[in-house]
């Protein structure tokens, strides 16, 4: 039996890469392949879902294909370079270290290490798979000569699991007071620019909707940056109208989506951005800054802004909030765009990319 084993530096609940790896495993097994997931750490997940990569058979004893998920520097990234098996790099994007230099020196070094590993793996990798042309251009610039685009694997049904009813009731009780609910979902991270969202939201409240609320949902990649965001909210006097939730359950996440009126993304660097698809699934109009892979993920399913100037973003929020026809057009466009990422299409593209390597002889 041919085997294709995946290597993920860290498995995390509700994480897009971790979920993608588990769905890829199911796909490989459905094709009759042996497939295990190996990791260095599995935060909050049952150990039966993954094995420790250090227990993988010694060099020279495995004829499997190794699929490495690359998004940051790790010991596993160095280890995978020593293996003689055929390799596939599933590249999810590495955030430029410059975004973290001011905030998190340790993370900065991990990102720089990841960039070095990205280049080191180019000449010993049979294939690179990535979910966007934005990432493809980066891979080709790093020396990869065989790159296939295949969207990240996810199931839209997961986006609409039953909400946390208690939380949803609280959120809708607040809506009775008037004002729109602005939402962004993503880790608190300098490249996602939650500080710009806070500033634009402040302008929106002062100029258009004094009762509006902002919810920034997601865990944190930088405690220092998160602290600065909370300080900024206090200085701008919006702490009573804005909240940083931290990690939430899937049911709580669904509740936040169901209560949202507009999804606002002002990120400067994304390799794909799954929450944009979540917003489409929940029929929330999207406003986003036209940058990185956000442009191609959204396509024509959102209002893409050429600037992040806060007053202009505030005006865009007001227009989408007030113009019912535009609001509905964006929702309809989102629903149509989501069909381009159906599980069947995604799995077919991902499998075809991997199959071309499995069919080759070493």
Phi, psi and omega in degrees: 000130175291143180236143172227113184251142182257147180233116183236117182308321182212127176261130185225137177301142176064014179270137185299318181292318180297316179296320178300315181297320180292321178291323177297321177300314178299321179296312181299316181294326178293340178268007178085016181264148168285133183206122175236159175251130178244142183214167173268333178203144179235092185286113174071014179244148179301138182297338181292343181284338183208157178249157177287127185297338180290346178266005177293147183309147181301162180302140177089357183248358182240136176249019181284163168269134181255124179251114184255127178270114187250121175213353180195160177290145181200164174298325179298323179298324176287320180297318184296332179293336182276351185278147182265351182293161172297140186236143170239131173259119173263102188267119182258002180096141175246120179297131177306134184300335183300331179295330185258353187303322181284335192252315189222092181304321182295313179296322179304315180293323178296322179291320177296321177296319179298321179296319177295319179293325176303314180289320182295328182280345187302315186278351181241016181248132180288326187203145170241135177241137181209153188274000184211155174295329177303313178290323180301316178299321179293318179297316180296324177293335180271358175108005178280125183258000179223100185233130176241142177263126176214122183302155176297142183277128177203165178240115180304337179299326180297328182296335188243031173295156183310136182282162170291105187297322180297314179294318181299321178297319178297316182296319181284335175295321178292328180295335180295340180279356182093170179092149179269153177257116180259133186232141163225136178242126180163156181299145175292107189207138185304326181289339179273351167056048175298338178295324177291323177298316180298316181294318180293322178296319178300317178296321180296317179296318185285327186262334190228315190220088185294349181254008182294156180233147179238135177231120176254107189252128177146159177289186186239135172262352182209099177303327181291316177296318179300317179299321180293326178294318179294322176296319178298318178298322178293315182296324181275359177060043176237012184300334179278350183245353183232146181220140170254114191278334191076190178299139178228161177287167178297322180291324177292320178301317178299320179297317179297321177295317183294334180271350186281148175256325181216138174260123183243121179236119178240028182295145179262344182209112177223140176272342176198298177083078179301323180304335175298320178289326176298317179297318177300317181298325181270009175059049176249127178296143185249133167241129183214152173282138185283086185212158174042224182279354178303321183303311184280332177292315179288317184057238180258019186262019179198172176269105182268123185263139179278354182215157174253015178306126194298321180293324179291319176299318178299319178295322178295319177300317181294320181296314180294324180292325187265330184271099184296324180294315178297317179305312183290324178297319179294319179296315180295319178296324177295317179297320179293317180297324181299331179295336177290345182242035178296151179306322182296315180293317181297314181295322178297314181295318181292317181294317180298323178295314181289323185298328182296333177276319181298329183279345181278150172273151180294000000 
